[in-house]
């Protein structure tokens, strides 16, 4: 696509005016990155709008949601922007109907991507790493689209088919030993192979739902991800509301509610641990057998993003304890350097900080000063590109991964909008 909707243009001009004077640099980077997703990442065809993640020619269900989420603010007033998001949703549910276990898709059945992986691949699928967020993010976007536009036409036959399959998958994976999903990779990144012949580590039943991979696309150590399950809980409640109030399917609304309740009980029973000071915090991953892992990864949903996604209240004591631990040396992926301090990921070189994590840190504080400091850090570490990267060396920002990463660009834009109190309706 090339044509930028009027609503996006107007919002861009509004932000530039707000940035005039003290924050001109924010406005310049915002103008470039906010339009970049539309002009360079969106491809329309008969199945909706396919969203390139950036410098990889595939569409991630997670990334594509984050790439258009800030446009919801413009969609509140502009039908052209709303239509763009609706077409992205159309493609997301087309993808979900193809395979609920896949995380990334090809635009056409062209056999591109990781076709040699040992799992149930198809020509449509770029990668088939099962991550709960691949189901949660599009459902969450559909719900937010409804709340911000009052348009219920997105809840069509494709949506109904996809969401029924998504709920069935979440239910099946409460009992992963009865699932036929497995994943093994023998070339490129063989470390992505799930242990136990692609089945993953041993687990016990918890009420939570299993996932193979993190939002970073890295294999889980323990396969009950607390952030992913909290996201599942949230979107199941949103689905219940949609089916109750819009689609008038009370039975399925109750089914979604019941599954959400079961997952929540599991989170409360197994997902809360103690930090080094004896405070209650959320674990990153658990197995139901007594093992847990505390860390935080820059990819969303992570622990620091729980309040950003509306999964907990920002002033929730356990969340605040967790956020504090994530932004400290208790998290082995929290890095500090000359130009930045923030959360990184095992997905990128040791010591690299992620702009996505810096943006989420900014959107989970009430301090305007901290938001301002983080925005200044983000615009000062692009190495002159005025584009956000995947990760960068906080001691030398000229060293970075992924020159074009649309998800990171849009997270920066969302933080700028947040700073000026321009937010989506949750």
N, C-alpha and C positions, 0 to 999 in steps of 0.2 A: 504494500500500500504506500501511497505517497501523500494523499490528501489528508490534511490534519483537520479534525472537526472544529467547528467554531468554538465549542465549549472549552476545548483544550487550548486553543489560541487565546481565548479570553482569560483563562486561568493563568496561563503563562505571563501574559501582560500584567495581570494583577500581582503576581509574585515578583516580577521585575520591578514594579513600582515600590513594593514593600521592601525590596532589597536595596533600593537606591540610597546612595550615601554610604552608610557604614558597611553594607554587605553586598556591594556590587558584584564581587566575585561569586558569591552564592548564586546570584541571579543569572550570571553568564553560564555557569555550569548547569544550573537548572534548565535554562532555555535549550541548551544543547542535548542534555540527557532526556528531558521530558518528551521531546519530539522524536528522539532517535528510535524509540521502540516502535512508533507508528510508521516512520519513514523507512526503517531498515529491517524490522523484525517480523512484521505482519504480512502474511500471504493469504489472500482470499481465494477460495475455490468453492465447489459445490457442497462441500462438507462444513463450511463455516470459515473462520479465520485461523489459519495455522500460525503458531507463534514460535519463531526461531529463538532458542535460548541465547543466541549471540554467535560466537565463533564456532559452534557445533551445529550442524544442519539438522537438528531434531527438536521436537517439542516435548518439554517436560510438563507434566500436569501441574506440579508444584510451581516451577519457575513461571509458567505462563500466567498463573493466577496472580502472583506477586508483580509480574510485569505490567498488568493492567489495573490492579487494585487502586492505585492513586487516581486513575481516571474516573472512579466513582464519584469523586467530588464534583468534577465537571458534569458528569451525567445527571446530577441532581437537577440541573437547569437546562441541559442540552440533549435533545433527542438523538442528535447525530452521534455524540459520544456514547450514549446509552446503547445505540444500535451496534456500535463497534464492539462493546463489551458483550452484548448478546450473541454476536457472531463468534466470538472467542468461546463463550460458553457452549454454543452449538457444537463446536469442534471438540471441546473437552468431553462432552457427553457422548459424542460419536466415538472418541477414543476409548472411553470407559466401557462402552458397549462392545468394543472389540476384545478387550481383555482387562479385567479388574486387577490383575497382578502386575501389569506393565507400568513402568514409571516414565518411559520416554517413547515417542512414536515418530514414524516417518510420515511425510505429507501424503505420499502415495505408497502402494504396496511394492516398493522398489528393492526390497531385500537389503537395505543399507543398515549399518550399525553392527551389533554384536551377534551376528547370525550363527557363530560357532559355539555360543554358550549352550551348555547342556541344561535346557529347560524347554518349555513348550513355546518356542519362538514362532513367529509368522512374518511374512514380508512387510506387514504394517509396523512391526515393532522394532524400534531402535535398541531398546534394552528392557529386560524383564526382571528387574530387581523389585521385589515386593516391599513397598513402603506405605504405611497407612496414610501418610500425607497425600499420596497420589489420588486417594479417594476423598480425603477430607477437604483439600484445598478447593477443588471445583464446586463441591457442595456448598462450602462456605461462601464462595464467590456468588453462586446463584442466590443464596439467602441475602447477602449484602446487596446484590443487584436489585432484588425485590424491595428491600427496605429503603434504598436510595432513589428508586425510580417509580415505585408502585406498579411496575409492569409485572404481571403474573404469567404472561404468555411463554416465558422461558420454561415453565413447568409443563412441558409437552410429553408426547409419547416417548421420545428419546430420553428425556430426563427421568420419567417414571421407570423405564426399563433399566437404565443405568444405575439409578439409586437402589432399586430392588436388588440388583446384582451386587452392588457395593455392600449393602447390609448383610446379604447372604454370605459374602466373603468374610466380613468382620466376624460374623457368627461362627462360620466354619473355623476360623483361625483362633477362636477361643479354645479350640481343641486341635491344636496343630498336628498332633500325632495322627489325626484322622484325615488330614489334608494331603492332597497329592502334589503340593507345590514343593519344588526343590530347585536349587540353582548351583551350577558349577561353571567355572571359567578356567580355561587352561592356557590361554594366551593373553597378551596385553597386561592385564592385572590379575594374575592367578590368585593373589591374596584376597580377591573378592569372593572366591568360592566359599560357600557355607560348609562348615565342618559336618561330620557324620554323613558323608556321601550327599552333600547338598541339602541336608535336612535342618542344619543348625544345631546349636548346643542343646543339651538336655534341659527340660523345663517341667514345671508342675502346673496344674490348673490353678488359675488365680481369679478368674472372672474377666481379666483383661484380655486383649486380643493380640496375637503374635504378629511380629513383623521381622522380616529378614534383614532389612537394611535401614540405615539412618537417612535423614534428609541430605546428608553429604554423599549418598550413594555408596558409603562404606558399610561393610558387614557389621551387624551388631555383635557385641561380645555376649550380652545376655538379651534374649529376644522379646522381653516386655519393655518396650521403650516408654518411659513415663511421659515425656512431652508428646509423643505420638498418640498415646492412649488418652491423654487429656484433650487433645485435638479431636479424637474420635468421639469422646463424650460430648464435646460441644456441638459438633455437627450433627450428631444423632438427635440432640435436643432441637436443633434448628430444623432438621428433617421432620421431626414429629410436629413441629409448629406448622410447617408447610402442608403436610398431609392432613392435619386436623383442620386448618383454617382455610386453605386454598383448594386442595384437591378433594377434601371431604371424604377421606379414607381413614376413618377412625381406627380400624383394626391395625393398619400398618403404622399409624401414628403411635399407637400403644406399643407395638413391637419395637419401634425405634426407641421409645422412652424406656422400655424394660431393658434393652441392651445397654443403653446409656447408664442406667442405674447399676447394672452388674459390673460394668467397667469401672464406674466411680468407686464402688465398694472395694474392688481389687486395688485401685490406686491408693486408697486410704489405708488398706491393710498391708500392702507390700511396698508401696512407693515412697514412704516417708522414712528417712534415716536421720542420724545425728551427724552434724559437722564436727570439726576438730575442737570446737568450743562447747559442744553438747547441745547445740540448738537444733530444732527440727528443721530439716530441709528436704526437698524432693531429690530422690535419686535420679540418675540419668537412665540407667537400665537395671533391671532385676530379672531373676529367673524363676521366682517362686519357690526355690529350693534353699533360700537363705543367703544367696550371693547377691551382691549389688555393686554397682559402679557409679562413682561420682566423678563427673567431668562436665564440661559443656563444650559444644561444638558450634561454630558460627552459623551453620545452616539452620534455617527455620523450618519446622518447630524445634526449638531447643529450650533449655530451662529459662534463660533470660527472656525469651519471647512469650512466655505464658501470659503475661499481662497485656502485651502488645496485641496478641490474638484474641484477647477477651476471655481466656480460659480460666483466669482467676482475677480477682480484684487487685489493683496495683498495691493497695495498702494491706493485703493479706499477709499476716506475720510470717507464715512459712515461705511464701514467695519472696518476701523481703530478705529473709535469711538466705534463701537459695540464691537470689540475685547477688547478694554480697559475697557469697562463697564463689560464685561463678566468675566474679570480677576480682579475683584474688589468686594467690599462688596455690590455694586449695584446688584450683582447676589447672591441670597441667598444660592446658592449651591457652592459658592466659599469658600473653607476652607483653613485655615492656621494652620500648626502645627510645631513641633520641627524639623521634618525630611523632610517635603514637604509642598508646597502650590499649590493648583490647584482646578480644577472643579470636583465636585462629582455629585451625582444624588439622587433624591428621591427614586430610585430603591434599594438603599443600605443604611446602617445605616447613621444617621446624622453625618457629620464630615468626612466621608471617602472620600479620594481623589482617582481618577481613573487614572491608567497608560495610558489608551487610550487618555484621555484629556491632559495629560502631553506630550504625543507624538505629538498630534495635535498642541499644543502650540509651540513645537519646530519646527514643519514644517511650521509654519506661521510667523516666524521671520527670518530676514536676518542676525541676530547676531550669529556668530559662538560661541561666549562666552555663550550666553543664551542656545543654543543647547547643548553645552558641559555640562553646569550646569544641564540641564534637564536629559540628559543621565546619568550623575553621580547619580542624585536622583533616577532614575529608577533602576539602577543596585544595589543601596545601600538599597533599600526598598523591596527586594524580600523575606526577612526573610531567606536567605540562600538557597532558592529553585532554584535560577537562572531562575525563570519563572515569568512572569507578571501575576498579579491577576486582578480580576474585580475591586475591591476597597480595600483600606487599611487605617488604622488609621494613620494619619500623625504624631501622637505623640507616636505610638507604632506599627510599621509595622508587628509585629508578629500577629496582629489582622487583618485578611483580609477575603474577600469573594472569593469563587471559586478558588481552587488550580490549576485548569487547564482551562484556558480561552484562546483559540487559537487566537481569534481576537486581544486581548491585546498583545500577544506575537509578532504577525506580525506587529502591529503598532510600537512596539519598534524597530523591525528590519528595518522598513521603515524609521524611524528617524535616525538610524545608517547610512543607505545608503545615506540618504539626507545629513547628516553631511559631508560625503565624496564626495558629488556632484554626486552621482549615482542615477539617477532619471528615472522614466518612461517617455515616450513621451506622452504628453497630446494632 
